[in-house]
Amino acid sequence: MKHSMIILAFVASAVSGLAHAAGTVSLAGGAASNVQTRQWSPASNSIAPKTRAEVRQDLVQAQRDGQVAYLNRTLYRGGM
């Protein structure tokens, strides 16, 4: 009994591993095309971090525009 359970577990993991590694998508016409995925990584010089002064300036601007009040009324209303 244990022997058959071990074999079943091995076969299930092998099949799922092959399905994960295949990288093909079956299209409606029955043809398969390779799907290549790239993991996103930011370029080293694409985004400069904001200073504290810039973040505070953005917060003041959002308060003046009413964005903070809108978020408090809709998204962050909590248990009120």
C-alpha positions as CSV (number, residue, x, y, z in Angstrom):
1,M,0.0,0.0,0.0
2,K,2.7,2.4,0.9
3,H,4.7,1.5,-2.2
4,S,1.7,2.5,-4.4
5,M,1.2,5.8,-2.5
6,I,4.9,6.7,-3.0
7,I,4.7,5.9,-6.7
8,L,1.5,7.9,-7.1
9,A,3.1,10.9,-5.3
10,F,6.1,10.7,-7.6
11,V,4.1,10.4,-10.8
12,A,1.9,13.4,-9.7
13,S,4.9,15.6,-8.9
14,A,6.6,14.6,-12.2
15,V,3.5,15.4,-14.3
16,S,3.0,18.8,-12.6
17,G,6.7,19.6,-13.0
18,L,6.5,18.8,-16.7
19,A,3.4,20.9,-17.1
20,H,5.0,23.8,-15.4
21,A,8.2,23.6,-17.4
22,A,6.5,23.1,-20.8
23,G,5.8,26.8,-21.4
24,T,3.4,26.2,-24.2
25,V,-0.1,27.5,-24.6
26,S,-2.7,25.6,-26.7
27,L,-4.6,27.9,-29.0
28,A,-8.1,27.4,-30.3
29,G,-6.9,26.0,-33.6
30,G,-5.0,23.3,-31.8
31,A,-1.6,24.8,-32.6
32,A,0.8,25.4,-29.7
33,S,3.0,28.5,-29.4
34,N,5.9,29.0,-27.1
35,V,5.3,31.6,-24.4
36,Q,8.3,33.5,-23.2
37,T,7.9,35.4,-20.0
38,R,10.3,37.9,-18.7
39,Q,10.5,39.0,-15.1
40,W,10.2,42.8,-14.7
41,S,13.2,44.5,-13.1
42,P,13.6,48.2,-13.0
43,A,16.6,49.8,-14.7
44,S,19.1,51.1,-12.3
45,N,18.7,54.7,-13.5
46,S,15.0,54.7,-14.5
47,I,13.4,55.9,-11.2
48,A,15.0,58.4,-8.9
49,P,13.8,58.2,-5.3
50,K,12.0,61.2,-3.9
51,T,13.4,63.3,-1.1
52,R,11.4,63.9,2.1
53,A,10.7,67.5,0.9
54,E,9.2,66.2,-2.4
55,V,7.0,63.7,-0.5
56,R,5.8,66.4,1.9
57,Q,5.1,68.7,-1.1
58,D,3.1,66.0,-2.8
59,L,1.1,65.4,0.4
60,V,0.3,69.1,0.7
61,Q,-0.8,69.2,-2.9
62,A,-3.0,66.2,-2.4
63,Q,-4.6,67.8,0.6
64,R,-5.3,71.0,-1.4
65,D,-6.7,69.1,-4.4
66,G,-9.1,67.1,-2.2
67,Q,-7.5,63.8,-3.0
68,V,-6.8,63.0,0.6
69,A,-10.4,63.8,1.7
70,Y,-11.7,61.7,-1.2
71,L,-9.6,58.7,-0.1
72,N,-10.7,59.2,3.5
73,R,-14.3,59.2,2.5
74,T,-14.2,56.2,0.1
75,L,-11.2,53.9,0.5
76,Y,-10.1,54.5,4.1
77,R,-13.5,55.0,5.8
78,G,-12.9,52.0,8.0
79,G,-15.5,51.1,10.6
80,M,-17.3,54.4,10.7
